Amino acid sequence: MDSHAPQLADPKRFWGIGEVLRLALPTSLSMLNATVLHFVDGLMVARIQPAGAEALSAQFVGGALSFAPTALAMGTLSVVSTFVAQNLGAGRLNRCREYTWQALRLAWLYGLILLPLVWLAPAIFERIGHSPAVQAMEVSYFRLMILGTAIFLSCRVLEGFFFGVHKPMVVFGVSLLANGLNIVGDYALIFGAWGLPEMGVAGAALATVASAAVALAVLMGLFLWGPTLRAARAVGEARLRMAQVRQVLAIGWPAGLNFFVDILTWGVGFSVLSGQVQTVLGEPSALAGTVHMTASSVVMRYLHVSFMPAVGISVAISAIVGRHIGEKRLDLVSRRTFAALIVGVLYMGTCGLGFWLFRRPLAEFFLDVSPGLDPALAGRLGDIVAVTSRLMVLAAIFQVFDATNIVLIGALRGAGDTRWPALVMVPLAIVFLTGGGWLALRVWPGLESAGIWLAGTIYLVVLAAVMLGRFLSGAWRRIDLLSGPPEALAAGMLTGEASHVVAEPTPTPPAAAKPPPAAP
């Protein structure tokens, strides 16, 4: 905050760490539930015999390719929590629900737009060049996940609403329900239990879509008839409001682009580059690409355990920043952001230490290297464990830097500052992740997939420095999403004129200050 800017007394001690934890803990647990869902998916798929390693790789690649186009919309629609939180802080409760309805429309529309990918799937995976057996599993998983796009996106929109109104326990409870259903569905559909067909990888996808559909039904019921913001309900709140749609798109598209490129480079890019590795532990092998691709997918599974709760902290700080901006308490934004940064770094740093200390047991647990296996299969799994252990060291190194990025991007999103981070992150990701990984593979082939992950580590270090500089610059203070009618704001944001100086409010003496609206 500028030294000359007026400050009111902070009602919280220790930078408001307690306030951050109150919202971040259930939010992070919700994200961890989603992580457990995907982790269990992968764990069960890896138990498919005799092709567990190939099935795991197929699920990873099929999931990454299906999520990449979905991520574009998911990142865009994530800003609904920003609009909800800022309008909550400003006391405009009716707009909280109106923005949510507009985001739901966009989710349904995007689900329809992606449907042609279901028919294009075989051609897409044929170009990647994996073995025919792996391709068949990739296509089946990809198709079902694409069919579930509208369901997944609608869930994220409604979750954003409840996060924005500071009701994360609703999302946490629904995520527990969805998780339990997914685990049961995985067992039944992957292995053909209780008279159901044995579907393998496709069964994992179907269980995920079905559990998400149940979660959507519950969230929609609570949104329509639950107690949250009951007083704000009004006839016609669901009608189309193009000005609000344009606002969501104008602020959301950079966040969507960010998320899309992130998924594309880390997920698809890493899997494709890892599949091009020609040696395993220094020896030429025809299966080298599959070994390194499987090892990368295992590491990614464990990374979800570390960064998804940090994403929960990011979502929480986004809602907190949005609310304080709506209340015109810009003086609290930096304090809450650094409180969230402390929490995020401590958590992910601890995860990094665990990755380093227990790297081999973690790899062996996931891959089930047990006595009595066929010698050829056991040897291949042993190679995967060795490669996974090496990659876990690099994953441990970048945890603190990744935490910095995740938390600060969430804080900037809560302020509506999405365009600048996207314009910086996209070229950095392309240059360091994709370009750096490709270069490492060709200039230093002896590093194998570790060279690809080293490029990712450098990218996260550079990005952390850039995002910290952006937040400290205070540029987010000049963004105003609330002043003026929605029509004018939407037009200004689409033409790049929405970022203007927000006048700091003249402070009211604390004793006479109007209290902010209570959380619903």
Secondary structure, 3 states (H helix, E strand, C coil): CCCCCCCCCCCCCHHHHHHHHHHHHHHHHHHHHHHHHHHHHHHHHCCCCCCHHHHHHHHHHHHHHHHHHHHHHHHHHCCHHHHHHHHHHCCCHHHHHHHHHHHHHHHHHHHHHCCCHHHHHHHHHHHHCCCHHHHHHHHHHHHHHHHCHHHHHHHHHHHHHHHHCCCHHHHHHHHHHHHHHHHHHHHHHHHCCCCCCCCCHHHHHHHHHHHHHHHHHHHHHHHHHCCCCHHHCCCCCCCCCHHHHHHHHHHHHHHHHHHHHHHHHHHHHHHHHHCCCCEECCEECCCHHHHHHHHHHHHHHHHHHHHHHHHHHHHHHHHHHHHHHHCCCHHHHHHHHHHHHHHHHHHHHHHHHHHHHCHHHHHHHHHCCCCCCCHHHHHHHHHHHHHHHHHHHHHHHCHHHHHHHHHHHHHHHHCCCCHHHHHHHHHHHHHHHHHHHHHHHHHCHHHCHHHHHHHHHHHHHHHHHHHHHHHHHCHHHHECCCCCCHHHHHHHHHCCCCECCCCCCCCCCHHHCCCCCCCC
